[in-house]
Amino acid sequence: MSPFDEPLQDPGAEFGGRDALVEHVAREIVVRGLAGPAVGFLQASRPYRGLDASAMLFFDPVLHQVFGGEFAGASAILADDDVMGVFQPGDHGSTFGGNPLGCAVARTALKVLVEEGMIENAASMGEYFQERLAEINSPHVKEVRGKGLLIGVELYPQVGGARRFCEALQTRGVLAKETRIHVIRFAPPLIITRQEVDWALERVQEVLTMP
């Protein structure tokens, strides 16, 4: 389903109609790695915008969890020069923009990520975690995929969903989240060690091979 799969009124002649607009936006998402709003967002937000607009697109990869550590309000927008070059100093404001505490936390968070090698650790441990998961001989597993330490184990639909597996993992001390009904999502900390990955894998194998 397209992230913009909802009624759009008069999307503009340059796109050739609604279908062409959706196709264009979906292609940009794939090429640039953009995230679109959930289905129904545009319709729900229309009364608050005060604009007779057909669509409002947010290309806003927000890094608030990384920068603020869930403690201070800090976020950032990532874009190339073609996009960000539109803004000039004074063109755009923010309620908490430039907050001293938020900026200090964000700068420290970035410094820690680099100096303590968390990015490299996420890449190496994520690769190791995925390889070991793929080696588990389970009749329930359809696919193992991921990027870094954000890993998904997709189960076959006939298994009945991922929730019971996540609950079984919880009783063994491993926290995971069921997503999209059939996927077990692992998102371990960036500082995880190989020993800790191996500890978790023992328990994951137990759960994935249960009836």
Rosetta blueprint (number, residue, H / E / L):
1 M L
2 S L
3 P L
4 F L
5 D L
6 E L
7 P L
8 L L
9 Q L
10 D L
11 P L
12 G L
13 A H
14 E H
15 F H
16 G L
17 G L
18 R H
19 D H
20 A H
21 L H
22 V H
23 E H
24 H H
25 V H
26 A H
27 R H
28 E H
29 I H
30 V H
31 V H
32 R H
33 G L
34 L L
35 A L
36 G L
37 P L
38 A L
39 V L
40 G L
41 F H
42 L H
43 Q H
44 A H
45 S H
46 R H
47 P H
48 Y H
49 R H
50 G L
51 L L
52 D L
53 A L
54 S L
55 A L
56 M L
57 L L
58 F L
59 F L
60 D L
61 P L
62 V L
63 L L
64 H H
65 Q H
66 V H
67 F H
68 G H
69 G L
70 E L
71 F L
72 A L
73 G L
74 A L
75 S L
76 A L
77 I L
78 L L
79 A L
80 D L
81 D H
82 D H
83 V H
84 M H
85 G L
86 V L
87 F L
88 Q L
89 P L
90 G L
91 D L
92 H L
93 G L
94 S L
95 T L
96 F L
97 G L
98 G L
99 N L
100 P H
101 L H
102 G H
103 C H
104 A H
105 V H
106 A H
107 R H
108 T H
109 A H
110 L H
111 K H
112 V H
113 L H
114 V H
115 E H
116 E L
117 G L
118 M H
119 I H
120 E H
121 N H
122 A H
123 A H
124 S H
125 M H
126 G H
127 E H
128 Y H
129 F H
130 Q H
131 E H
132 R H
133 L H
134 A H
135 E H
136 I L
137 N L
138 S L
139 P L
140 H L
141 V E
142 K E
143 E E
144 V E
145 R E
146 G E
147 K E
148 G L
149 L L
150 L E
151 I E
152 G E
153 V E
154 E E
155 L E
156 Y L
157 P H
158 Q H
159 V H
160 G L
161 G L
162 A L
163 R H
164 R H
165 F H
166 C H
167 E H
168 A H
169 L H
170 Q H
171 T H
172 R L
173 G L
174 V L
175 L L
176 A L
177 K E
178 E E
179 T E
180 R L
181 I L
182 H L
183 V E
184 I E
185 R E
186 F E
187 A L
188 P L
189 P L
190 L L
191 I L
192 I L
193 T L
194 R H
195 Q H
196 E H
197 V H
198 D H
199 W H
200 A H
201 L H
202 E H
203 R H
204 V H
205 Q H
206 E H
207 V H
208 L H
209 T L
210 M L
211 P L
